[in-house]
Amino acid sequence: MGVRRLTLADVVEGLTGKRPVGPEWPVTATVIDSRQARPGALFIAFKGERTDGHNYVSDAFSRGAAAALVERDVDADAPVLDLTAPAEHYELRPPVLLRVASTLHALQQVAAFWRSKHDVRVVGITGSVGKTTTKELVASVLARRYITLKSEASFNNEIGLPLTLMHLTSEHERVVLEMGMYDVGEIAALARIARPHVGVVTIVAPVHLERLGTMERIVQAKTELVQALPPPPEGVAILNYDDEAVRNMARATQARVFYYGLSSQADLWADGIEGLGLEGIRFWLHYRGERLHVKIPLLGRHSVHTALRAAAVGLVEGLTWQEIIEGLRAPTPQLRLVAVSGPYGSTILDDTYNASPTSMLAALNLLDELEGRKIAVLGDMLELGDYEREGHEKVGMRALEVADILITVGPRARIIAETALRWGMPADRVHITERNAEAIALLEQMVGSNDVILVKGSRALQMEEIVNAFETERTGMREVKTHQQKARTNRNREG
């Protein structure tokens, strides 16, 4: 018997409760961008703020899509199968338009139906910071033994998570899903679709405070993951012992609780942490009387928590220490903070996906570990609500301690610069800009061979424009290590 994959018959059954007659019609991909359609794909037409997928159904069909989920009439040469009207039976003949009341709800309904058809263990990951990095490393560890499906990129919302589950097959043994949220109730909704057995919580920080209003509501929203877990032996909540808010989530779950952290009171804990700059980190792992010395290629001392989460999942899923360590050491190209070769032999730390005070401080701590002239290019941190000024001020204080040159981008990041100036950073080392183009122009004038440049800010600022302007190649750890060794021989520091 071959690998069981999603079919159009499954889609119709998931939406109507009735299996259509005739061929199954395998779904080769589920896409929301018509340009990604290929023969046999299912295209889902979403109406967004800037564009309406219904206008691109014909394009999806021209690329070979077998079906499209739509809410209204579209300009496409294909029959309509109205799934909003009850019928005795349904018959499929691609290409076909599947009419539903809501394409979003239809996607979620099919994903939940398809998930229910698979006897697979699901790991859900949430928290204010570190979800994607943790997801990547957890998947790397689990893949040492199990055929593992993971969320691609940051598919962590009401659209991305169901899209991931649509790619589930009978071959998969583990699923690793990132779960994000903007409001209370959203993680609970994702959990109803995914039905996780293991829930990992990173930390709780004032991210999305502007939307949720209080830290208490952020904690409430993140707690929804552990509340959704089943009781032992299937359910396990993996909680950060070092974060009091996360530690206290143990009271809200019926699952077994597994603590990780830097305290010996945790089930799995680490000490002797040594930052090795671009060569990674080294530390001791402790678990039930065992003690292991580990070196892994994650950047920054803060990454020990990421390693602990991945190791914890490996332990509760029955992996050996050899498998866990191999997973921790494996190349993980989708990690957020990556080193990039810049001009004249400089190094760029590309951490442009997003930013919060916690992640910004962690990135500055990594910058502090490295040799060379340190340039911090820091942008606005958004959605901090009442914590906006304090959060930017804390980053400004740390930038003062770490950076040789500070460049800020955006009106909120100005607070970072003003704080650094107020507490003694020389004015000729601080540059305040409003746009990426201004920061690029400044860097063009100053980048030298021994520079390490951190670029970080909230997603809306699109600070990858800065990285792209200077990037010569995206390096793996081996190449970065070689560059670091060369840099150590160059003592002609600028500034």
C-alpha positions as CSV (number, residue, x, y, z in Angstrom):
1,M,0.0,0.0,0.0
2,G,1.4,3.4,-1.0
3,V,1.7,6.6,0.9
4,R,-1.7,8.1,1.6
5,R,-1.9,11.7,0.5
6,L,-4.7,14.3,0.5
7,T,-7.2,14.0,-2.4
8,L,-10.0,16.2,-3.7
9,A,-12.4,13.5,-2.4
10,D,-11.0,14.1,1.1
11,V,-11.5,17.8,0.7
12,V,-15.2,17.4,-0.3
13,E,-15.7,14.8,2.5
14,G,-14.1,17.1,5.0
15,L,-16.5,19.9,4.0
16,T,-19.7,18.0,3.5
17,G,-19.4,14.7,5.4
18,K,-20.0,12.8,2.2
19,R,-17.4,11.1,0.0
20,P,-17.8,11.9,-3.7
21,V,-18.2,9.2,-6.3
22,G,-15.6,8.5,-8.9
23,P,-11.8,9.0,-8.9
24,E,-10.0,10.4,-5.8
25,W,-7.9,13.0,-7.7
26,P,-4.7,13.4,-5.6
27,V,-3.9,17.0,-4.4
28,T,-0.2,17.7,-5.3
29,A,-0.1,21.0,-3.4
30,T,-2.3,23.4,-1.5
31,V,-1.6,27.0,-2.4
32,I,-2.9,30.5,-1.8
33,D,-0.8,32.2,-4.5
34,S,-1.8,31.3,-8.0
35,R,1.8,31.6,-9.2
36,Q,2.7,28.6,-7.0
37,A,0.0,26.4,-8.6
38,R,1.1,23.3,-10.4
39,P,-0.7,20.3,-12.0
40,G,-3.0,18.7,-9.5
41,A,-2.9,21.6,-7.0
42,L,-5.7,23.0,-4.9
43,F,-5.9,26.8,-5.0
44,I,-7.6,28.6,-2.2
45,A,-9.0,32.1,-3.1
46,F,-8.6,34.5,-0.2
47,K,-9.7,38.1,-0.2
48,G,-7.0,40.1,1.4
49,E,-6.4,43.8,2.1
50,R,-4.6,44.5,-1.1
51,T,-5.7,41.7,-3.5
52,D,-8.4,39.2,-4.0
53,G,-7.4,35.6,-4.9
54,H,-10.7,35.2,-6.8
55,N,-9.2,37.3,-9.5
56,Y,-6.4,34.8,-10.0
57,V,-8.4,31.5,-10.3
58,S,-8.0,31.4,-14.0
59,D,-4.2,31.8,-13.6
60,A,-4.1,28.9,-11.2
61,F,-6.0,26.7,-13.6
62,S,-3.7,27.7,-16.4
63,R,-0.8,26.4,-14.4
64,G,-2.6,23.1,-13.9
65,A,-4.5,23.5,-10.6
66,A,-7.2,20.7,-10.3
67,A,-9.6,22.7,-8.1
68,A,-10.2,26.0,-6.4
69,L,-12.0,26.9,-3.3
70,V,-14.1,30.0,-3.9
71,E,-16.7,32.1,-2.2
72,R,-18.3,33.7,-5.3
73,D,-18.5,33.6,-9.0
74,V,-15.2,33.9,-10.8
75,D,-14.1,34.3,-14.4
76,A,-12.8,30.8,-15.0
77,D,-13.7,28.1,-17.5
78,A,-14.7,25.4,-15.0
79,P,-17.8,23.8,-13.6
80,V,-19.0,24.8,-10.1
81,L,-19.6,22.3,-7.4
82,D,-21.7,24.2,-4.8
83,L,-20.8,22.6,-1.4
84,T,-23.1,25.1,0.4
85,A,-26.1,23.3,-1.0
86,P,-26.8,19.8,0.5
87,A,-26.8,17.0,-2.1
88,E,-27.4,13.3,-2.3
89,H,-24.0,12.8,-3.8
90,Y,-21.1,14.8,-5.2
91,E,-19.1,14.1,-8.4
92,L,-15.7,15.5,-9.1
93,R,-14.3,16.3,-12.5
94,P,-11.2,18.6,-12.5
95,P,-10.8,21.4,-13.1
96,V,-13.6,22.3,-10.7
97,L,-14.6,25.3,-8.6
98,L,-15.6,24.2,-5.1
99,R,-18.1,26.9,-3.8
100,V,-18.0,27.4,0.0
101,A,-19.4,30.1,2.3
102,S,-15.9,31.0,3.6
103,T,-12.6,29.9,2.1
104,L,-10.8,30.5,5.4
105,H,-13.3,28.3,7.4
106,A,-13.2,25.7,4.6
107,L,-9.4,25.5,4.8
108,Q,-9.5,25.1,8.5
109,Q,-12.3,22.5,8.4
110,V,-10.5,20.4,5.8
111,A,-7.2,20.6,7.8
112,A,-8.9,19.5,11.0
113,F,-10.6,16.6,9.1
114,W,-7.3,15.5,7.5
115,R,-5.4,15.8,10.8
116,S,-8.1,13.5,12.4
117,K,-7.4,10.8,9.9
118,H,-3.8,10.4,11.0
119,D,-2.4,8.7,14.0
120,V,0.6,11.1,14.4
121,R,2.0,12.9,17.4
122,V,1.9,16.7,17.1
123,V,4.2,19.2,18.8
124,G,2.9,22.7,19.2
125,I,5.3,25.6,19.9
126,T,4.3,29.1,21.2
127,G,5.8,32.0,23.1
128,S,6.6,35.6,22.5
129,V,10.1,35.1,21.2
130,G,12.0,32.1,19.7
131,K,9.1,30.1,18.2
132,T,10.6,29.7,14.7
133,T,14.1,28.9,15.8
134,T,12.7,26.4,18.3
135,K,10.5,24.8,15.7
136,E,13.4,24.3,13.3
137,L,15.6,22.8,16.0
138,V,12.9,20.5,17.4
139,A,12.2,19.3,13.9
140,S,15.9,18.7,13.3
141,V,16.1,16.6,16.5
142,L,12.9,14.5,15.8
143,A,14.0,13.9,12.2
144,R,16.9,11.8,13.6
145,R,14.4,9.0,14.2
146,Y,10.9,10.0,12.9
147,I,9.6,11.1,9.5
148,T,8.7,14.7,10.5
149,L,6.5,17.4,9.0
150,K,7.1,20.9,10.1
151,S,5.6,24.4,9.5
152,E,7.4,26.1,6.6
153,A,8.9,29.5,7.2
154,S,6.6,31.1,9.8
155,F,3.3,29.4,8.9
156,N,2.0,29.9,12.4
157,N,-1.5,31.5,12.0
158,E,-5.0,30.6,11.1
159,I,-4.0,30.2,7.4
160,G,-0.4,28.9,7.7
161,L,-1.0,26.1,10.2
162,P,-3.9,24.5,8.3
163,L,-1.8,24.8,5.1
164,T,0.9,22.8,6.8
165,L,-1.5,20.1,7.9
166,M,-2.8,19.7,4.3
167,H,0.6,18.3,3.5
168,L,0.4,15.5,6.1
169,T,0.7,12.0,4.7
170,S,0.3,8.5,6.2
171,E,4.1,8.4,6.1
172,H,4.6,11.1,8.8
173,E,5.2,10.1,12.4
174,R,5.7,13.5,14.0
175,V,4.4,17.0,13.2
176,V,6.0,20.2,14.5
177,L,3.8,23.3,14.4
178,E,4.5,26.9,15.3
179,M,1.5,28.7,16.9
180,G,1.4,32.5,16.9
181,M,-1.4,34.8,17.9
182,Y,-2.6,38.4,17.9
183,D,-5.4,38.0,20.4
184,V,-6.9,35.7,23.1
185,G,-8.6,32.6,21.6
186,E,-6.5,32.3,18.5
187,I,-4.1,29.6,19.9
188,A,-7.1,27.7,21.2
189,A,-8.6,27.7,17.7
190,L,-5.3,26.5,16.2
191,A,-5.1,23.7,18.8
192,R,-8.6,22.5,18.0
193,I,-7.4,22.0,14.4
194,A,-3.9,20.5,15.2
195,R,-4.8,18.5,18.4
196,P,-1.2,18.7,19.8
197,H,0.1,16.1,22.2
198,V,3.2,18.1,23.2
199,G,3.2,21.9,23.9
200,V,6.4,23.9,24.2
201,V,6.3,27.5,25.6
202,T,9.4,29.7,25.1
203,I,9.0,33.0,27.1
204,V,6.3,35.5,27.6
205,A,7.3,39.1,26.7
206,P,5.5,42.4,25.9
207,V,5.1,41.5,22.2
208,H,1.6,42.4,20.8
209,L,1.0,44.4,24.0
210,E,-0.6,47.1,21.8
211,R,-3.2,44.6,20.7
212,L,-3.8,42.7,23.9
213,G,-3.5,45.6,26.3
214,T,-1.9,43.8,29.3
215,M,0.7,41.2,30.1
216,E,-2.0,39.2,31.8
217,R,-3.9,38.8,28.5
218,I,-0.6,37.8,26.7
219,V,-0.1,35.1,29.3
220,Q,-3.7,34.0,29.0
221,A,-3.4,33.7,25.2
222,K,-0.2,31.6,25.4
223,T,-1.6,29.4,28.1
224,E,-4.2,28.2,25.7
225,L,-1.7,25.7,24.2
226,V,-1.1,23.9,27.4
227,Q,-4.8,24.0,28.2
228,A,-5.5,22.1,25.0
229,L,-3.1,19.2,25.8
230,P,-4.4,15.7,26.7
231,P,-3.6,14.1,30.0
232,P,-0.7,11.7,30.5
233,P,0.7,9.6,29.1
234,E,0.0,11.3,25.7
235,G,0.1,14.9,26.9
236,V,3.3,16.8,27.9
237,A,3.7,20.5,28.6
238,I,7.4,21.6,28.1
239,L,7.7,24.8,30.1
240,N,10.5,27.4,30.7
241,Y,11.3,27.2,34.4
242,D,13.3,30.5,34.2
243,D,10.2,32.5,33.2
244,E,7.8,32.7,36.1
245,A,4.7,33.3,33.9
246,V,5.6,30.2,31.8
247,R,6.4,28.2,34.9
248,N,3.1,28.9,36.4
249,M,1.3,27.6,33.3
250,A,1.7,24.2,34.9
251,R,-1.4,25.0,37.0
252,A,-3.5,25.3,33.8
253,T,-2.7,21.9,32.1
254,Q,-3.8,18.4,32.7
255,A,-0.7,17.2,30.8
256,R,2.5,16.0,32.4
257,V,4.8,19.0,33.0
258,F,8.5,18.9,31.9
259,Y,10.6,21.9,32.9
260,Y,13.7,23.2,31.2
261,G,15.9,26.1,32.1
262,L,19.1,27.2,33.8
263,S,18.0,26.2,37.3
264,S,18.9,22.9,38.8
265,Q,15.2,22.6,39.9
266,A,14.2,22.1,36.2
267,D,14.0,18.6,34.8
268,L,16.5,19.4,32.1
269,W,19.0,22.2,32.8
270,A,22.2,23.8,31.6
271,D,25.2,25.5,33.1
272,G,28.7,26.4,32.2
273,I,27.4,28.3,29.2
274,E,30.2,29.7,27.0
275,G,29.6,31.9,24.0
276,L,32.0,31.2,21.1
277,G,30.9,34.0,18.9
278,L,30.2,32.8,15.3
279,E,31.4,29.4,16.2
280,G,28.4,28.7,18.4
281,I,27.9,28.0,22.1
282,R,29.2,25.4,24.5
283,F,27.5,24.2,27.7
284,W,26.8,21.4,30.1
285,L,23.5,19.5,30.0
286,H,22.0,17.9,33.1
287,Y,19.2,15.3,33.2
288,R,18.4,12.7,35.9
289,G,22.0,12.6,37.1
290,E,23.5,12.5,33.6
291,R,25.9,15.3,32.6
292,L,26.9,16.0,29.0
293,H,29.2,18.6,27.5
294,V,27.7,20.0,24.3
295,K,28.9,22.3,21.6
296,I,26.4,23.4,18.9
297,P,26.4,26.0,16.1
298,L,23.7,28.2,17.4
299,L,24.6,31.9,17.6
300,G,24.4,33.7,21.0
301,R,24.4,32.5,24.6
302,H,20.6,32.9,24.7
303,S,20.4,30.0,22.2
304,V,21.0,27.6,25.1
305,H,17.2,27.8,25.8
306,T,16.4,26.9,22.2
307,A,18.7,23.9,22.5
308,L,17.1,22.9,25.9
309,R,13.6,23.0,24.3
310,A,14.6,20.8,21.4
311,A,16.4,18.4,23.7
312,A,13.4,18.3,26.0
313,V,11.1,17.3,23.1
314,G,13.6,14.7,22.0
315,L,13.6,13.2,25.6
316,V,9.9,13.0,25.9
317,E,9.6,11.5,22.5
318,G,12.0,8.7,23.4
319,L,15.2,9.7,21.5
320,T,18.6,8.8,22.7
321,W,21.2,11.4,23.7
322,Q,23.2,10.5,20.5
323,E,20.1,11.3,18.3
324,I,19.4,14.5,20.2
325,I,22.9,15.8,20.0
326,E,23.1,15.0,16.3
327,G,19.9,16.9,15.8
328,L,21.2,19.9,17.7
329,R,24.4,20.0,15.7
330,A,22.7,19.5,12.3
331,P,22.7,22.5,9.9
332,T,19.5,24.5,10.3
333,P,19.5,26.9,7.3
334,Q,16.1,28.5,8.2
335,L,17.2,29.9,11.6
336,R,16.4,33.5,11.8
337,L,19.7,35.0,12.9
338,V,22.3,34.2,10.3
339,A,25.7,35.4,9.4
340,V,26.2,36.9,6.0
341,S,29.4,37.9,4.2
342,G,29.5,41.6,3.7
343,P,31.8,43.9,1.7
344,Y,35.5,44.2,2.3
345,G,35.5,41.0,4.5
346,S,32.9,42.4,7.0
347,T,30.3,40.2,8.6
348,I,26.6,41.0,8.7
349,L,24.3,39.5,11.4
350,D,21.0,39.3,9.6
351,D,18.2,39.3,12.2
352,T,15.7,41.3,10.2
353,Y,12.6,39.1,10.5
354,N,11.2,40.8,13.5
355,A,12.1,42.4,16.8
356,S,11.1,42.8,20.4
357,P,13.1,44.1,23.4
358,T,13.9,40.6,24.5
359,S,15.2,39.4,21.1
360,M,16.9,42.8,20.4
361,L,18.9,42.5,23.7
362,A,19.8,38.9,22.8
363,A,21.1,40.0,19.4
364,L,23.2,42.7,21.1
365,N,24.6,40.2,23.5
366,L,25.7,38.1,20.6
367,L,27.3,41.2,19.0
368,D,29.1,41.8,22.3
369,E,30.8,38.3,22.0
370,L,32.3,39.0,18.6
371,E,35.6,40.5,17.7
372,G,35.9,43.5,15.4
373,R,34.3,46.9,15.3
374,K,30.7,46.5,16.2
375,I,28.0,48.4,14.3
376,A,24.4,48.1,15.5
377,V,21.7,49.0,13.0
378,L,18.5,48.9,15.0
379,G,14.9,49.7,13.8
380,D,11.6,50.3,15.4
381,M,10.0,47.7,17.6
382,L,6.3,47.7,17.0
383,E,3.1,46.6,19.0
384,L,4.7,47.3,22.4
385,G,1.8,49.4,23.7
386,D,2.6,51.1,27.0
387,Y,5.9,49.3,27.1
388,E,7.1,51.1,23.9
389,R,9.3,53.8,25.6
390,E,10.7,51.5,28.3
391,G,11.5,48.7,25.8
392,H,13.4,51.0,23.5
393,E,15.2,52.6,26.4
394,K,16.5,49.2,27.6
395,V,17.8,48.5,24.2
396,G,19.5,51.9,24.0
397,M,21.3,51.2,27.3
398,R,22.6,47.9,26.0
399,A,23.5,49.3,22.7
400,L,25.6,51.9,24.6
401,E,27.5,49.1,26.2
402,V,28.1,47.0,23.1
403,A,28.2,49.1,19.9
404,D,31.0,51.1,18.6
405,I,28.6,52.7,16.2
406,L,24.8,52.9,16.5
407,I,22.5,53.6,13.6
408,T,18.7,53.7,14.3
409,V,16.0,53.5,11.7
410,G,12.5,54.9,12.3
411,P,10.7,57.2,14.8
412,R,10.5,54.7,17.7
413,A,14.1,53.6,17.3
414,R,15.1,57.3,17.8
415,I,14.4,56.5,21.5
416,I,17.2,53.9,21.4
417,A,19.6,56.5,20.0
418,E,18.5,59.3,22.4
419,T,18.9,56.9,25.4
420,A,22.5,56.0,24.3
421,L,23.4,59.7,23.9
422,R,21.8,60.6,27.2
423,W,24.0,58.1,29.0
424,G,27.2,59.0,27.4
425,M,27.6,57.6,23.9
426,P,29.6,60.1,21.8
427,A,27.5,62.0,19.4
428,D,29.8,61.2,16.4
429,R,29.1,57.5,17.0
430,V,25.3,57.8,16.9
431,H,23.3,58.2,13.7
432,I,19.5,58.7,13.6
433,T,17.7,57.9,10.4
434,E,14.1,57.5,9.3
435,R,14.5,55.2,6.3
436,N,16.5,52.2,5.3
437,A,18.0,54.1,2.4
438,E,19.6,56.6,4.8
439,A,21.1,53.8,6.8
440,I,22.5,52.2,3.7
441,A,24.1,55.5,2.6
442,L,25.8,55.8,6.1
443,L,27.1,52.2,6.0
444,E,28.5,52.7,2.5
445,Q,30.7,55.4,3.9
446,M,32.0,53.5,6.9
447,V,32.1,49.7,6.4
448,G,35.5,48.3,6.9
449,S,37.2,44.9,6.8
450,N,37.0,44.1,10.5
451,D,33.3,45.2,11.1
452,V,30.5,43.1,12.4
453,I,27.2,44.7,11.6
454,L,24.0,43.7,13.4
455,V,20.8,44.6,11.4
456,K,17.5,44.1,13.3
457,G,14.1,45.7,13.5
458,S,10.4,44.9,13.3
459,R,9.1,43.2,10.1
460,A,7.2,46.3,8.9
461,L,10.5,48.2,8.4
462,Q,11.7,45.6,5.8
463,M,15.3,46.0,7.0
464,E,16.4,43.1,4.8
465,E,16.8,45.9,2.3
466,I,19.9,46.9,4.2
467,V,21.3,43.4,4.3
468,N,20.6,42.9,0.6
469,A,22.4,46.1,-0.2
470,F,25.6,44.7,1.2
471,E,25.3,41.0,1.2
472,T,27.9,39.1,-0.9
473,E,27.0,35.6,0.1
474,R,25.0,33.8,2.7
475,T,27.4,31.7,4.6
476,G,27.3,28.4,6.4
477,M,28.9,28.0,9.8
478,R,32.2,26.6,8.3
479,E,32.7,29.7,6.1
480,V,31.8,32.0,9.0
481,K,34.2,30.2,11.3
482,T,37.0,30.7,8.7
483,H,36.2,34.4,8.4
484,Q,36.2,34.7,12.2
485,Q,39.7,33.1,12.4
486,K,41.0,35.5,9.7
487,A,39.5,38.4,11.5
488,R,41.3,37.5,14.7
489,T,44.6,38.0,12.9
490,N,43.7,41.5,11.9
491,R,44.3,43.9,14.8
492,N,43.9,47.1,12.8
493,R,40.5,48.0,14.3
494,E,38.8,51.1,13.1
495,G,37.1,53.6,15.4
